[in-house]
């Protein structure tokens, strides 16, 4: 089967011949290996990093005379500890031609601190000695084999000197305020990474089993994807995504995760953030009165769970140990979307009415938790085929479709 790059022709290509991940504006004859080998400074910022992606670039980077700055995060336990150990070794030990080891400062790796805004960029900058010329690549793909090659990703090549200079200033500011990659940090992360991925395997297995059991009634998701693709060509879609992304960052800051030690006022402020859905304030204060249970529920939601269905069931089911009247799926899915934007979409009235228009119906006889998991799986399928970057883009489309196409008919 032809790759995405091959199907669109020479005007948009990937860094590698077998790539589905493509770049706009890549010069003819561009070779990432040659360019990296000739660079004097290399900077990489990536939301997460895998060995598979590093292997694609490693030899060219290590063969170059460049100083190398590597910046990633540990969010969602996606970055691989094995790669962090390789980076740590590169920062301090290298081998000479005769096999002797010596200390080098060519490599420096840092980690974005936890607790701030979600670190989500994918940027590669390669320049000459004075940072006056070179190139940058900014896109959607992380430093992984999927992000660089196998996934459907899109980025842009930048050769304009002022834009590269602006990117360097942005990168260096973030890099300088980030934490050094240390053995202690890697060891602590590794323990939690292994635990999280044990849970993750169970979750993925459960999702697959549930998908078989809860085969959603056929709905016109292809029609929805077609409408969404048209919407994503508009500037309004970019504004919608940006508002939701900024709103999610504000929510994370307001709720003070992972401990969620927010005040009554901050809980009210959360309700006043209308991005990703308006919440009915009628239950707001009553929910906060159960603040101990509320915080326990929120902490459980953002943990790598053995079963998200189980956690949701404890919250949504009357009689569940984390259930609070008025703390429902609208609120819960809004919070999940803020912390897991690639997996858990918002479910609220505009979304429900939009997907119902396309024929989506909840499977009969299932719990609210099971219905949400099935809905999330369908939204991820929609994302894949319409080119949505995350659930913020999906919510922007659903809200737009409801406001412009469905609500006017209701109001007639």
Buried (B, 14 or more C-beta within 10 A) or exposed (E): EEBBBBEEEEEBBBBBEEBBBBBEBBEEEBEBBEBBBBBBBBBBBBBBBBBBBBEBBBEBBBEBEBBBBBBBBBBBBBBBBEBBBBBBEBBEEBEEEEEEEEEBEBBBBBBBEEEEEBBBBBBBBBBEEEBEEBBBBBBBBBBBBBBBBBBBBBBBBBBEEEEBBEBBEBBBEBBEEBEEBBEEBBEEBBEEBEEBBEBBEBBEEBBEEBBEEBEBEEBBBEEBBEBBBEBBEEEEBEEBBEBBBBBBBBBBBBBBBEEBEBEEEBBBBBBEBEBBBBBEEEBBEEBBEBBEBBBBBBBBBBEBBBBBBBBBBBBBBEEBEBBBEBBBBBBBBBBBBBBBBBBBBBBBEBBBBBBEBBEBEBBEEBEBBBBBBBBBBBBBEBBEBBBBBBBBBBBBBBBBBBEEEBEEEEEE
